Amino acid sequence: MKQIQLKDAKATLSAVVDRAVAGEPTVITRHGRKEAVLVSFEEWERVSKVPSFADLLLAFPGDAEDIPERLRKPARTLTEDSL
């Protein structure tokens, strides 16, 4: 991944955007620190739509019997007697 200083990115923005569209992201630095990454809109859409862990669990295509018994038991809860 190419790195470029902010001042240089400003001066060559069209070329930096062209590289991003071609699939080559660019890290933009300011005072030596990595500040941003320029990627294509297509790549940004792809990575911004990553499903949550809950969505992945809800989309599980199997049946309840596909899950091992030890994982189907409810977790123990604390009671005053157990403290």
mmCIF file of the N, C-alpha and C atoms, coordinates in Angstrom:
data_MODEL
# 
_entry.id   MODEL 
# 
loop_
_atom_site.group_PDB 
_atom_site.id 
_atom_site.type_symbol 
_atom_site.label_atom_id 
_atom_site.label_alt_id 
_atom_site.label_comp_id 
_atom_site.label_asym_id 
_atom_site.label_entity_id 
_atom_site.label_seq_id 
_atom_site.pdbx_PDB_ins_code 
_atom_site.Cartn_x 
_atom_site.Cartn_y 
_atom_site.Cartn_z 
_atom_site.occupancy 
_atom_site.B_iso_or_equiv 
_atom_site.pdbx_formal_charge 
_atom_site.auth_seq_id 
_atom_site.auth_comp_id 
_atom_site.auth_asym_id 
_atom_site.auth_atom_id 
_atom_site.pdbx_PDB_model_num 
ATOM 1   N N  . MET A 1 1  ? 0.861   -1.175  0.000   1.00 0.00 ? 1  MET A N  1 
ATOM 2   C CA . MET A 1 1  ? 0.000   0.000   0.000   1.00 0.00 ? 1  MET A CA 1 
ATOM 3   C C  . MET A 1 1  ? 0.903   1.232   0.000   1.00 0.00 ? 1  MET A C  1 
ATOM 4   N N  . LYS A 1 2  ? 0.647   2.110   -0.915  1.00 0.00 ? 2  LYS A N  1 
ATOM 5   C CA . LYS A 1 2  ? 1.450   3.320   -1.059  1.00 0.00 ? 2  LYS A CA 1 
ATOM 6   C C  . LYS A 1 2  ? 1.101   4.336   0.030   1.00 0.00 ? 2  LYS A C  1 
ATOM 7   N N  . GLN A 1 3  ? 2.108   5.077   0.486   1.00 0.00 ? 3  GLN A N  1 
ATOM 8   C CA . GLN A 1 3  ? 1.895   6.173   1.435   1.00 0.00 ? 3  GLN A CA 1 
ATOM 9   C C  . GLN A 1 3  ? 2.257   7.478   0.754   1.00 0.00 ? 3  GLN A C  1 
ATOM 10  N N  . ILE A 1 4  ? 1.512   8.516   1.100   1.00 0.00 ? 4  ILE A N  1 
ATOM 11  C CA . ILE A 1 4  ? 1.768   9.828   0.518   1.00 0.00 ? 4  ILE A CA 1 
ATOM 12  C C  . ILE A 1 4  ? 1.455   10.892  1.570   1.00 0.00 ? 4  ILE A C  1 
ATOM 13  N N  . GLN A 1 5  ? 2.241   11.948  1.579   1.00 0.00 ? 5  GLN A N  1 
ATOM 14  C CA . GLN A 1 5  ? 1.985   13.038  2.507   1.00 0.00 ? 5  GLN A CA 1 
ATOM 15  C C  . GLN A 1 5  ? 0.757   13.811  2.042   1.00 0.00 ? 5  GLN A C  1 
ATOM 16  N N  . LEU A 1 6  ? 0.042   14.383  2.982   1.00 0.00 ? 6  LEU A N  1 
ATOM 17  C CA . LEU A 1 6  ? -1.181  15.116  2.682   1.00 0.00 ? 6  LEU A CA 1 
ATOM 18  C C  . LEU A 1 6  ? -0.961  16.205  1.639   1.00 0.00 ? 6  LEU A C  1 
ATOM 19  N N  . LYS A 1 7  ? 0.111   16.968  1.784   1.00 0.00 ? 7  LYS A N  1 
ATOM 20  C CA . LYS A 1 7  ? 0.362   18.051  0.830   1.00 0.00 ? 7  LYS A CA 1 
ATOM 21  C C  . LYS A 1 7  ? 0.556   17.501  -0.576  1.00 0.00 ? 7  LYS A C  1 
ATOM 22  N N  . ASP A 1 8  ? 1.198   16.345  -0.702  1.00 0.00 ? 8  ASP A N  1 
ATOM 23  C CA . ASP A 1 8  ? 1.394   15.732  -2.016  1.00 0.00 ? 8  ASP A CA 1 
ATOM 24  C C  . ASP A 1 8  ? 0.090   15.133  -2.539  1.00 0.00 ? 8  ASP A C  1 
ATOM 25  N N  . ALA A 1 9  ? -0.730  14.594  -1.639  1.00 0.00 ? 9  ALA A N  1 
ATOM 26  C CA . ALA A 1 9  ? -2.032  14.048  -2.045  1.00 0.00 ? 9  ALA A CA 1 
ATOM 27  C C  . ALA A 1 9  ? -2.915  15.168  -2.596  1.00 0.00 ? 9  ALA A C  1 
ATOM 28  N N  . LYS A 1 10 ? -2.853  16.328  -1.977  1.00 0.00 ? 10 LYS A N  1 
ATOM 29  C CA . LYS A 1 10 ? -3.633  17.468  -2.468  1.00 0.00 ? 10 LYS A CA 1 
ATOM 30  C C  . LYS A 1 10 ? -3.194  17.851  -3.878  1.00 0.00 ? 10 LYS A C  1 
ATOM 31  N N  . ALA A 1 11 ? -1.894  17.861  -4.093  1.00 0.00 ? 11 ALA A N  1 
ATOM 32  C CA . ALA A 1 11 ? -1.348  18.288  -5.384  1.00 0.00 ? 11 ALA A CA 1 
ATOM 33  C C  . ALA A 1 11 ? -1.617  17.271  -6.491  1.00 0.00 ? 11 ALA A C  1 
ATOM 34  N N  . THR A 1 12 ? -1.784  16.004  -6.121  1.00 0.00 ? 12 THR A N  1 
ATOM 35  C CA . THR A 1 12 ? -1.960  14.951  -7.132  1.00 0.00 ? 12 THR A CA 1 
ATOM 36  C C  . THR A 1 12 ? -3.235  14.148  -6.870  1.00 0.00 ? 12 THR A C  1 
ATOM 37  N N  . LEU A 1 13 ? -4.260  14.815  -6.369  1.00 0.00 ? 13 LEU A N  1 
ATOM 38  C CA . LEU A 1 13 ? -5.478  14.118  -5.951  1.00 0.00 ? 13 LEU A CA 1 
ATOM 39  C C  . LEU A 1 13 ? -6.073  13.251  -7.062  1.00 0.00 ? 13 LEU A C  1 
ATOM 40  N N  . SER A 1 14 ? -6.108  13.752  -8.261  1.00 0.00 ? 14 SER A N  1 
ATOM 41  C CA . SER A 1 14 ? -6.688  12.995  -9.371  1.00 0.00 ? 14 SER A CA 1 
ATOM 42  C C  . SER A 1 14 ? -5.953  11.669  -9.567  1.00 0.00 ? 14 SER A C  1 
ATOM 43  N N  . ALA A 1 15 ? -4.637  11.678  -9.508  1.00 0.00 ? 15 ALA A N  1 
ATOM 44  C CA . ALA A 1 15 ? -3.852  10.447  -9.667  1.00 0.00 ? 15 ALA A CA 1 
ATOM 45  C C  . ALA A 1 15 ? -4.063  9.509   -8.495  1.00 0.00 ? 15 ALA A C  1 
ATOM 46  N N  . VAL A 1 16 ? -4.169  10.049  -7.281  1.00 0.00 ? 16 VAL A N  1 
ATOM 47  C CA . VAL A 1 16 ? -4.402  9.218   -6.089  1.00 0.00 ? 16 VAL A CA 1 
ATOM 48  C C  . VAL A 1 16 ? -5.766  8.542   -6.195  1.00 0.00 ? 16 VAL A C  1 
ATOM 49  N N  . VAL A 1 17 ? -6.764  9.278   -6.650  1.00 0.00 ? 17 VAL A N  1 
ATOM 50  C CA . VAL A 1 17 ? -8.105  8.703   -6.834  1.00 0.00 ? 17 VAL A CA 1 
ATOM 51  C C  . VAL A 1 17 ? -8.068  7.639   -7.924  1.00 0.00 ? 17 VAL A C  1 
ATOM 52  N N  . ASP A 1 18 ? -7.365  7.900   -9.016  1.00 0.00 ? 18 ASP A N  1 
ATOM 53  C CA . ASP A 1 18 ? -7.260  6.913   -10.095 1.00 0.00 ? 18 ASP A CA 1 
ATOM 54  C C  . ASP A 1 18 ? -6.643  5.606   -9.592  1.00 0.00 ? 18 ASP A C  1 
ATOM 55  N N  . ARG A 1 19 ? -5.609  5.709   -8.749  1.00 0.00 ? 19 ARG A N  1 
ATOM 56  C CA . ARG A 1 19 ? -4.988  4.503   -8.182  1.00 0.00 ? 19 ARG A CA 1 
ATOM 57  C C  . ARG A 1 19 ? -5.977  3.754   -7.295  1.00 0.00 ? 19 ARG A C  1 
ATOM 58  N N  . ALA A 1 20 ? -6.745  4.489   -6.497  1.00 0.00 ? 20 ALA A N  1 
ATOM 59  C CA . ALA A 1 20 ? -7.726  3.846   -5.617  1.00 0.00 ? 20 ALA A CA 1 
ATOM 60  C C  . ALA A 1 20 ? -8.774  3.110   -6.439  1.00 0.00 ? 20 ALA A C  1 
ATOM 61  N N  . VAL A 1 21 ? -9.258  3.730   -7.487  1.00 0.00 ? 21 VAL A N  1 
ATOM 62  C CA . VAL A 1 21 ? -10.256 3.105   -8.355  1.00 0.00 ? 21 VAL A CA 1 
ATOM 63  C C  . VAL A 1 21 ? -9.674  1.854   -9.021  1.00 0.00 ? 21 VAL A C  1 
ATOM 64  N N  . ALA A 1 22 ? -8.384  1.882   -9.292  1.00 0.00 ? 22 ALA A N  1 
ATOM 65  C CA . ALA A 1 22 ? -7.713  0.732   -9.909  1.00 0.00 ? 22 ALA A CA 1 
ATOM 66  C C  . ALA A 1 22 ? -7.411  -0.368  -8.895  1.00 0.00 ? 22 ALA A C  1 
ATOM 67  N N  . GLY A 1 23 ? -7.750  -0.143  -7.634  1.00 0.00 ? 23 GLY A N  1 
ATOM 68  C CA . GLY A 1 23 ? -7.561  -1.177  -6.616  1.00 0.00 ? 23 GLY A CA 1 
ATOM 69  C C  . GLY A 1 23 ? -6.347  -0.997  -5.735  1.00 0.00 ? 23 GLY A C  1 
ATOM 70  N N  . GLU A 1 24 ? -5.681  0.136   -5.825  1.00 0.00 ? 24 GLU A N  1 
ATOM 71  C CA . GLU A 1 24 ? -4.497  0.394   -5.001  1.00 0.00 ? 24 GLU A CA 1 
ATOM 72  C C  . GLU A 1 24 ? -4.792  1.488   -3.981  1.00 0.00 ? 24 GLU A C  1 
ATOM 73  N N  . PRO A 1 25 ? -5.139  1.103   -2.737  1.00 0.00 ? 25 PRO A N  1 
ATOM 74  C CA . PRO A 1 25 ? -5.405  2.115   -1.712  1.00 0.00 ? 25 PRO A CA 1 
ATOM 75  C C  . PRO A 1 25 ? -4.138  2.914   -1.392  1.00 0.00 ? 25 PRO A C  1 
ATOM 76  N N  . THR A 1 26 ? -4.323  4.112   -0.892  1.00 0.00 ? 26 THR A N  1 
ATOM 77  C CA . THR A 1 26 ? -3.207  4.976   -0.525  1.00 0.00 ? 26 THR A CA 1 
ATOM 78  C C  . THR A 1 26 ? -3.396  5.478   0.900   1.00 0.00 ? 26 THR A C  1 
ATOM 79  N N  . VAL A 1 27 ? -2.360  5.322   1.715   1.00 0.00 ? 27 VAL A N  1 
ATOM 80  C CA . VAL A 1 27 ? -2.359  5.865   3.072   1.00 0.00 ? 27 VAL A CA 1 
ATOM 81  C C  . VAL A 1 27 ? -1.910  7.315   2.982   1.00 0.00 ? 27 VAL A C  1 
ATOM 82  N N  . ILE A 1 28 ? -2.680  8.201   3.590   1.00 0.00 ? 28 ILE A N  1 
ATOM 83  C CA . ILE A 1 28 ? -2.331  9.629   3.600   1.00 0.00 ? 28 ILE A CA 1 
ATOM 84  C C  . ILE A 1 28 ? -1.793  9.967   4.988   1.00 0.00 ? 28 ILE A C  1 
ATOM 85  N N  . THR A 1 29 ? -0.605  10.539  4.997   1.00 0.00 ? 29 THR A N  1 
ATOM 86  C CA . THR A 1 29 ? 0.041   10.876  6.267   1.00 0.00 ? 29 THR A CA 1 
ATOM 87  C C  . THR A 1 29 ? 0.065   12.390  6.455   1.00 0.00 ? 29 THR A C  1 
ATOM 88  N N  . ARG A 1 30 ? 0.103   12.769  7.728   1.00 0.00 ? 30 ARG A N  1 
ATOM 89  C CA . ARG A 1 30 ? 0.238   14.188  8.092   1.00 0.00 ? 30 ARG A CA 1 
ATOM 90  C C  . ARG A 1 30 ? 1.258   14.256  9.217   1.00 0.00 ? 30 ARG A C  1 
ATOM 91  N N  . HIS A 1 31 ? 2.315   14.992  9.000   1.00 0.00 ? 31 HIS A N  1 
ATOM 92  C CA . HIS A 1 31 ? 3.406   15.120  9.984   1.00 0.00 ? 31 HIS A CA 1 
ATOM 93  C C  . HIS A 1 31 ? 3.942   13.739  10.374  1.00 0.00 ? 31 HIS A C  1 
ATOM 94  N N  . GLY A 1 32 ? 4.021   12.834  9.389   1.00 0.00 ? 32 GLY A N  1 
ATOM 95  C CA . GLY A 1 32 ? 4.588   11.507  9.630   1.00 0.00 ? 32 GLY A CA 1 
ATOM 96  C C  . GLY A 1 32 ? 3.636   10.489  10.234  1.00 0.00 ? 32 GLY A C  1 
ATOM 97  N N  . ARG A 1 33 ? 2.417   10.913  10.581  1.00 0.00 ? 33 ARG A N  1 
ATOM 98  C CA . ARG A 1 33 ? 1.440   9.995   11.181  1.00 0.00 ? 33 ARG A CA 1 
ATOM 99  C C  . ARG A 1 33 ? 0.409   9.573   10.142  1.00 0.00 ? 33 ARG A C  1 
ATOM 100 N N  . LYS A 1 34 ? 0.047   8.314   10.140  1.00 0.00 ? 34 LYS A N  1 
ATOM 101 C CA . LYS A 1 34 ? -0.993  7.824   9.236   1.00 0.00 ? 34 LYS A CA 1 
ATOM 102 C C  . LYS A 1 34 ? -2.329  8.406   9.685   1.00 0.00 ? 34 LYS A C  1 
ATOM 103 N N  . GLU A 1 35 ? -2.993  9.118   8.790   1.00 0.00 ? 35 GLU A N  1 
ATOM 104 C CA . GLU A 1 35 ? -4.231  9.809   9.139   1.00 0.00 ? 35 GLU A CA 1 
ATOM 105 C C  . GLU A 1 35 ? -5.454  9.248   8.432   1.00 0.00 ? 35 GLU A C  1 
ATOM 106 N N  . ALA A 1 36 ? -5.297  8.768   7.196   1.00 0.00 ? 36 ALA A N  1 
ATOM 107 C CA . ALA A 1 36 ? -6.457  8.328   6.421   1.00 0.00 ? 36 ALA A CA 1 
ATOM 108 C C  . ALA A 1 36 ? -5.997  7.345   5.352   1.00 0.00 ? 36 ALA A C  1 
ATOM 109 N N  . VAL A 1 37 ? -6.983  6.623   4.800   1.00 0.00 ? 37 VAL A N  1 
ATOM 110 C CA . VAL A 1 37 ? -6.722  5.737   3.673   1.00 0.00 ? 37 VAL A CA 1 
ATOM 111 C C  . VAL A 1 37 ? -7.737  6.064   2.588   1.00 0.00 ? 37 VAL A C  1 
ATOM 112 N N  . LEU A 1 38 ? -7.246  6.260   1.379   1.00 0.00 ? 38 LEU A N  1 
ATOM 113 C CA . LEU A 1 38 ? -8.138  6.510   0.255   1.00 0.00 ? 38 LEU A CA 1 
ATOM 114 C C  . LEU A 1 38 ? -8.323  5.189   -0.488  1.00 0.00 ? 38 LEU A C  1 
ATOM 115 N N  . VAL A 1 39 ? -9.584  4.734   -0.537  1.00 0.00 ? 39 VAL A N  1 
ATOM 116 C CA . VAL A 1 39 ? -9.932  3.514   -1.260  1.00 0.00 ? 39 VAL A CA 1 
ATOM 117 C C  . VAL A 1 39 ? -11.058 3.843   -2.233  1.00 0.00 ? 39 VAL A C  1 
ATOM 118 N N  . SER A 1 40 ? -11.302 2.947   -3.171  1.00 0.00 ? 40 SER A N  1 
ATOM 119 C CA . SER A 1 40 ? -12.393 3.174   -4.105  1.00 0.00 ? 40 SER A CA 1 
ATOM 120 C C  . SER A 1 40 ? -13.729 3.098   -3.368  1.00 0.00 ? 40 SER A C  1 
ATOM 121 N N  . PHE A 1 41 ? -14.741 3.702   -3.950  1.00 0.00 ? 41 PHE A N  1 
ATOM 122 C CA . PHE A 1 41 ? -16.067 3.648   -3.344  1.00 0.00 ? 41 PHE A CA 1 
ATOM 123 C C  . PHE A 1 41 ? -16.559 2.206   -3.285  1.00 0.00 ? 41 PHE A C  1 
ATOM 124 N N  . GLU A 1 42 ? -16.263 1.432   -4.317  1.00 0.00 ? 42 GLU A N  1 
ATOM 125 C CA . GLU A 1 42 ? -16.662 0.016   -4.337  1.00 0.00 ? 42 GLU A CA 1 
ATOM 126 C C  . GLU A 1 42 ? -16.056 -0.743  -3.154  1.00 0.00 ? 42 GLU A C  1 
ATOM 127 N N  . GLU A 1 43 ? -14.769 -0.515  -2.883  1.00 0.00 ? 43 GLU A N  1 
ATOM 128 C CA . GLU A 1 43 ? -14.100 -1.180  -1.759  1.00 0.00 ? 43 GLU A CA 1 
ATOM 129 C C  . GLU A 1 43 ? -14.688 -0.706  -0.429  1.00 0.00 ? 43 GLU A C  1 
ATOM 130 N N  . TRP A 1 44 ? -14.955 0.587   -0.308  1.00 0.00 ? 44 TRP A N  1 
ATOM 131 C CA . TRP A 1 44 ? -15.537 1.108   0.932   1.00 0.00 ? 44 TRP A CA 1 
ATOM 132 C C  . TRP A 1 44 ? -16.911 0.483   1.189   1.00 0.00 ? 44 TRP A C  1 
ATOM 133 N N  . GLU A 1 45 ? -17.735 0.363   0.131   1.00 0.00 ? 45 GLU A N  1 
ATOM 134 C CA . GLU A 1 45 ? -19.043 -0.275  0.293   1.00 0.00 ? 45 GLU A CA 1 
ATOM 135 C C  . GLU A 1 45 ? -18.897 -1.715  0.752   1.00 0.00 ? 45 GLU A C  1 
ATOM 136 N N  . ARG A 1 46 ? -17.922 -2.424  0.175   1.00 0.00 ? 46 ARG A N  1 
ATOM 137 C CA . ARG A 1 46 ? -17.714 -3.833  0.530   1.00 0.00 ? 46 ARG A CA 1 
ATOM 138 C C  . ARG A 1 46 ? -17.351 -3.991  2.009   1.00 0.00 ? 46 ARG A C  1 
ATOM 139 N N  . VAL A 1 47 ? -16.406 -3.203  2.475   1.00 0.00 ? 47 VAL A N  1 
ATOM 140 C CA . VAL A 1 47 ? -15.960 -3.371  3.859   1.00 0.00 ? 47 VAL A CA 1 
ATOM 141 C C  . VAL A 1 47 ? -16.907 -2.744  4.869   1.00 0.00 ? 47 VAL A C  1 
ATOM 142 N N  . SER A 1 48 ? -17.723 -1.786  4.444   1.00 0.00 ? 48 SER A N  1 
ATOM 143 C CA . SER A 1 48 ? -18.636 -1.150  5.399   1.00 0.00 ? 48 SER A CA 1 
ATOM 144 C C  . SER A 1 48 ? -19.897 -1.973  5.630   1.00 0.00 ? 48 SER A C  1 
ATOM 145 N N  . LYS A 1 49 ? -20.116 -3.006  4.827   1.00 0.00 ? 49 LYS A N  1 
ATOM 146 C CA . LYS A 1 49 ? -21.312 -3.825  4.968   1.00 0.00 ? 49 LYS A CA 1 
ATOM 147 C C  . LYS A 1 49 ? -21.016 -5.174  5.605   1.00 0.00 ? 49 LYS A C  1 
ATOM 148 N N  . VAL A 1 50 ? -19.971 -5.245  6.408   1.00 0.00 ? 50 VAL A N  1 
ATOM 149 C CA . VAL A 1 50 ? -19.642 -6.483  7.098   1.00 0.00 ? 50 VAL A CA 1 
ATOM 150 C C  . VAL A 1 50 ? -20.727 -6.746  8.137   1.00 0.00 ? 50 VAL A C  1 
ATOM 151 N N  . PRO A 1 51 ? -21.326 -7.941  8.119   1.00 0.00 ? 51 PRO A N  1 
ATOM 152 C CA . PRO A 1 51 ? -22.404 -8.207  9.070   1.00 0.00 ? 51 PRO A CA 1 
ATOM 153 C C  . PRO A 1 51 ? -21.887 -8.308  10.506  1.00 0.00 ? 51 PRO A C  1 
ATOM 154 N N  . SER A 1 52 ? -22.753 -8.012  11.442  1.00 0.00 ? 52 SER A N  1 
ATOM 155 C CA . SER A 1 52 ? -22.387 -8.138  12.849  1.00 0.00 ? 52 SER A CA 1 
ATOM 156 C C  . SER A 1 52 ? -22.361 -9.617  13.229  1.00 0.00 ? 52 SER A C  1 
ATOM 157 N N  . PHE A 1 53 ? -21.747 -9.929  14.338  1.00 0.00 ? 53 PHE A N  1 
ATOM 158 C CA . PHE A 1 53 ? -21.699 -11.315 14.809  1.00 0.00 ? 53 PHE A CA 1 
ATOM 159 C C  . PHE A 1 53 ? -23.113 -11.838 15.047  1.00 0.00 ? 53 PHE A C  1 
ATOM 160 N N  . ALA A 1 54 ? -23.985 -10.993 15.585  1.00 0.00 ? 54 ALA A N  1 
ATOM 161 C CA . ALA A 1 54 ? -25.377 -11.400 15.819  1.00 0.00 ? 54 ALA A CA 1 
ATOM 162 C C  . ALA A 1 54 ? -26.070 -11.740 14.500  1.00 0.00 ? 54 ALA A C  1 
ATOM 163 N N  . ASP A 1 55 ? -25.834 -10.945 13.457  1.00 0.00 ? 55 ASP A N  1 
ATOM 164 C CA . ASP A 1 55 ? -26.422 -11.232 12.149  1.00 0.00 ? 55 ASP A CA 1 
ATOM 165 C C  . ASP A 1 55 ? -25.925 -12.573 11.613  1.00 0.00 ? 55 ASP A C  1 
ATOM 166 N N  . LEU A 1 56 ? -24.648 -12.853 11.821  1.00 0.00 ? 56 LEU A N  1 
ATOM 167 C CA . LEU A 1 56 ? -24.100 -14.130 11.367  1.00 0.00 ? 56 LEU A CA 1 
ATOM 168 C C  . LEU A 1 56 ? -24.743 -15.301 12.114  1.00 0.00 ? 56 LEU A C  1 
ATOM 169 N N  . LEU A 1 57 ? -24.926 -15.138 13.414  1.00 0.00 ? 57 LEU A N  1 
ATOM 170 C CA . LEU A 1 57 ? -25.570 -16.206 14.190  1.00 0.00 ? 57 LEU A CA 1 
ATOM 171 C C  . LEU A 1 57 ? -27.013 -16.410 13.748  1.00 0.00 ? 57 LEU A C  1 
ATOM 172 N N  . LEU A 1 58 ? -27.726 -15.323 13.524  1.00 0.00 ? 58 LEU A N  1 
ATOM 173 C CA . LEU A 1 58 ? -29.119 -15.432 13.099  1.00 0.00 ? 58 LEU A CA 1 
ATOM 174 C C  . LEU A 1 58 ? -29.245 -16.066 11.712  1.00 0.00 ? 58 LEU A C  1 
ATOM 175 N N  . ALA A 1 59 ? -28.204 -15.938 10.905  1.00 0.00 ? 59 ALA A N  1 
ATOM 176 C CA . ALA A 1 59 ? -28.234 -16.494 9.552   1.00 0.00 ? 59 ALA A CA 1 
ATOM 177 C C  . ALA A 1 59 ? -27.768 -17.944 9.511   1.00 0.00 ? 59 ALA A C  1 
ATOM 178 N N  . PHE A 1 60 ? -27.457 -18.548 10.665  1.00 0.00 ? 60 PHE A N  1 
ATOM 179 C CA . PHE A 1 60 ? -26.974 -19.927 10.709  1.00 0.00 ? 60 PHE A CA 1 
ATOM 180 C C  . PHE A 1 60 ? -27.989 -20.837 10.021  1.00 0.00 ? 60 PHE A C  1 
ATOM 181 N N  . PRO A 1 61 ? -27.563 -21.563 8.979   1.00 0.00 ? 61 PRO A N  1 
ATOM 182 C CA . PRO A 1 61 ? -28.513 -22.345 8.187   1.00 0.00 ? 61 PRO A CA 1 
ATOM 183 C C  . PRO A 1 61 ? -28.894 -23.695 8.803   1.00 0.00 ? 61 PRO A C  1 
ATOM 184 N N  . GLY A 1 62 ? -28.233 -24.092 9.871   1.00 0.00 ? 62 GLY A N  1 
ATOM 185 C CA . GLY A 1 62 ? -28.490 -25.417 10.435  1.00 0.00 ? 62 GLY A CA 1 
ATOM 186 C C  . GLY A 1 62 ? -29.706 -25.465 11.344  1.00 0.00 ? 62 GLY A C  1 
ATOM 187 N N  . ASP A 1 63 ? -29.942 -26.644 11.860  1.00 0.00 ? 63 ASP A N  1 
ATOM 188 C CA . ASP A 1 63 ? -31.028 -26.869 12.812  1.00 0.00 ? 63 ASP A CA 1 
ATOM 189 C C  . ASP A 1 63 ? -30.468 -26.899 14.223  1.00 0.00 ? 63 ASP A C  1 
ATOM 190 N N  . ALA A 1 64 ? -31.347 -26.840 15.200  1.00 0.00 ? 64 ALA A N  1 
ATOM 191 C CA . ALA A 1 64 ? -30.923 -26.836 16.603  1.00 0.00 ? 64 ALA A CA 1 
ATOM 192 C C  . ALA A 1 64 ? -30.092 -28.071 16.936  1.00 0.00 ? 64 ALA A C  1 
ATOM 193 N N  . GLU A 1 65 ? -30.418 -29.207 16.330  1.00 0.00 ? 65 GLU A N  1 
ATOM 194 C CA . GLU A 1 65 ? -29.655 -30.431 16.638  1.00 0.00 ? 65 GLU A CA 1 
ATOM 195 C C  . GLU A 1 65 ? -28.247 -30.415 16.038  1.00 0.00 ? 65 GLU A C  1 
ATOM 196 N N  . ASP A 1 66 ? -27.955 -29.455 15.173  1.00 0.00 ? 66 ASP A N  1 
ATOM 197 C CA . ASP A 1 66 ? -26.602 -29.309 14.632  1.00 0.00 ? 66 ASP A CA 1 
ATOM 198 C C  . ASP A 1 66 ? -25.654 -28.701 15.651  1.00 0.00 ? 66 ASP A C  1 
ATOM 199 N N  . ILE A 1 67 ? -26.196 -28.079 16.673  1.00 0.00 ? 67 ILE A N  1 
ATOM 200 C CA . ILE A 1 67 ? -25.394 -27.432 17.710  1.00 0.00 ? 67 ILE A CA 1 
ATOM 201 C C  . ILE A 1 67 ? -25.137 -28.454 18.806  1.00 0.00 ? 67 ILE A C  1 
ATOM 202 N N  . PRO A 1 68 ? -23.881 -28.667 19.214  1.00 0.00 ? 68 PRO A N  1 
ATOM 203 C CA . PRO A 1 68 ? -23.594 -29.640 20.274  1.00 0.00 ? 68 PRO A CA 1 
ATOM 204 C C  . PRO A 1 68 ? -24.388 -29.332 21.543  1.00 0.00 ? 68 PRO A C  1 
ATOM 205 N N  . GLU A 1 69 ? -24.782 -30.376 22.240  1.00 0.00 ? 69 GLU A N  1 
ATOM 206 C CA . GLU A 1 69 ? -25.607 -30.251 23.447  1.00 0.00 ? 69 GLU A CA 1 
ATOM 207 C C  . GLU A 1 69 ? -24.991 -29.277 24.455  1.00 0.00 ? 69 GLU A C  1 
ATOM 208 N N  . ARG A 1 70 ? -23.705 -29.333 24.636  1.00 0.00 ? 70 ARG A N  1 
ATOM 209 C CA . ARG A 1 70 ? -23.055 -28.470 25.639  1.00 0.00 ? 70 ARG A CA 1 
ATOM 210 C C  . ARG A 1 70 ? -23.245 -26.985 25.318  1.00 0.00 ? 70 ARG A C  1 
ATOM 211 N N  . LEU A 1 71 ? -23.470 -26.650 24.068  1.00 0.00 ? 71 LEU A N  1 
ATOM 212 C CA . LEU A 1 71 ? -23.674 -25.257 23.704  1.00 0.00 ? 71 LEU A CA 1 
ATOM 213 C C  . LEU A 1 71 ? -25.138 -24.843 23.786  1.00 0.00 ? 71 LEU A C  1 
ATOM 214 N N  . ARG A 1 72 ? -26.051 -25.819 23.878  1.00 0.00 ? 72 ARG A N  1 
ATOM 215 C CA . ARG A 1 72 ? -27.472 -25.492 23.930  1.00 0.00 ? 72 ARG A CA 1 
ATOM 216 C C  . ARG A 1 72 ? -27.975 -25.314 25.352  1.00 0.00 ? 72 ARG A C  1 
ATOM 217 N N  . LYS A 1 73 ? -27.204 -25.737 26.336  1.00 0.00 ? 73 LYS A N  1 
ATOM 218 C CA . LYS A 1 73 ? -27.633 -25.598 27.727  1.00 0.00 ? 73 LYS A CA 1 
ATOM 219 C C  . LYS A 1 73 ? -27.528 -24.143 28.147  1.00 0.00 ? 73 LYS A C  1 
ATOM 220 N N  . PRO A 1 74 ? -28.516 -23.647 28.902  1.00 0.00 ? 74 PRO A N  1 
ATOM 221 C CA . PRO A 1 74 ? -28.423 -22.256 29.368  1.00 0.00 ? 74 PRO A CA 1 
ATOM 222 C C  . PRO A 1 74 ? -27.281 -22.104 30.365  1.00 0.00 ? 74 PRO A C  1 
ATOM 223 N N  . ALA A 1 75 ? -26.712 -20.935 30.376  1.00 0.00 ? 75 ALA A N  1 
ATOM 224 C CA . ALA A 1 75 ? -25.622 -20.653 31.302  1.00 0.00 ? 75 ALA A CA 1 
ATOM 225 C C  . ALA A 1 75 ? -26.151 -20.647 32.730  1.00 0.00 ? 75 ALA A C  1 
ATOM 226 N N  . ARG A 1 76 ? -25.311 -21.050 33.660  1.00 0.00 ? 76 ARG A N  1 
ATOM 227 C CA . ARG A 1 76 ? -25.701 -21.020 35.075  1.00 0.00 ? 76 ARG A CA 1 
ATOM 228 C C  . ARG A 1 76 ? -25.842 -19.579 35.508  1.00 0.00 ? 76 ARG A C  1 
ATOM 229 N N  . THR A 1 77 ? -26.807 -19.328 36.340  1.00 0.00 ? 77 THR A N  1 
ATOM 230 C CA . THR A 1 77 ? -26.974 -17.989 36.889  1.00 0.00 ? 77 THR A CA 1 
ATOM 231 C C  . THR A 1 77 ? -26.614 -18.021 38.363  1.00 0.00 ? 77 THR A C  1 
ATOM 232 N N  . LEU A 1 78 ? -26.117 -16.926 38.849  1.00 0.00 ? 78 LEU A N  1 
ATOM 233 C CA . LEU A 1 78 ? -25.761 -16.821 40.257  1.00 0.00 ? 78 LEU A CA 1 
ATOM 234 C C  . LEU A 1 78 ? -27.004 -16.554 41.095  1.00 0.00 ? 78 LEU A C  1 
ATOM 235 N N  . THR A 1 79 ? -27.096 -17.232 42.191  1.00 0.00 ? 79 THR A N  1 
ATOM 236 C CA . THR A 1 79 ? -28.153 -16.978 43.167  1.00 0.00 ? 79 THR A CA 1 
ATOM 237 C C  . THR A 1 79 ? -27.495 -16.629 44.486  1.00 0.00 ? 79 THR A C  1 
ATOM 238 N N  . GLU A 1 80 ? -28.279 -16.145 45.408  1.00 0.00 ? 80 GLU A N  1 
ATOM 239 C CA . GLU A 1 80 ? -27.716 -15.817 46.713  1.00 0.00 ? 80 GLU A CA 1 
ATOM 240 C C  . GLU A 1 80 ? -27.143 -17.060 47.379  1.00 0.00 ? 80 GLU A C  1 
ATOM 241 N N  . ASP A 1 81 ? -27.752 -18.226 47.163  1.00 0.00 ? 81 ASP A N  1 
ATOM 242 C CA . ASP A 1 81 ? -27.274 -19.470 47.771  1.00 0.00 ? 81 ASP A CA 1 
ATOM 243 C C  . ASP A 1 81 ? -25.899 -19.857 47.240  1.00 0.00 ? 81 ASP A C  1 
ATOM 244 N N  . SER A 1 82 ? -25.613 -19.532 45.992  1.00 0.00 ? 82 SER A N  1 
ATOM 245 C CA . SER A 1 82 ? -24.334 -19.941 45.412  1.00 0.00 ? 82 SER A CA 1 
ATOM 246 C C  . SER A 1 82 ? -23.195 -18.970 45.751  1.00 0.00 ? 82 SER A C  1 
ATOM 247 N N  . LEU A 1 83 ? -23.524 -17.838 46.359  1.00 0.00 ? 83 LEU A N  1 
ATOM 248 C CA . LEU A 1 83 ? -22.488 -16.857 46.694  1.00 0.00 ? 83 LEU A CA 1 
ATOM 249 C C  . LEU A 1 83 ? -21.860 -17.174 47.972  1.00 0.00 ? 83 LEU A C  1 
# 
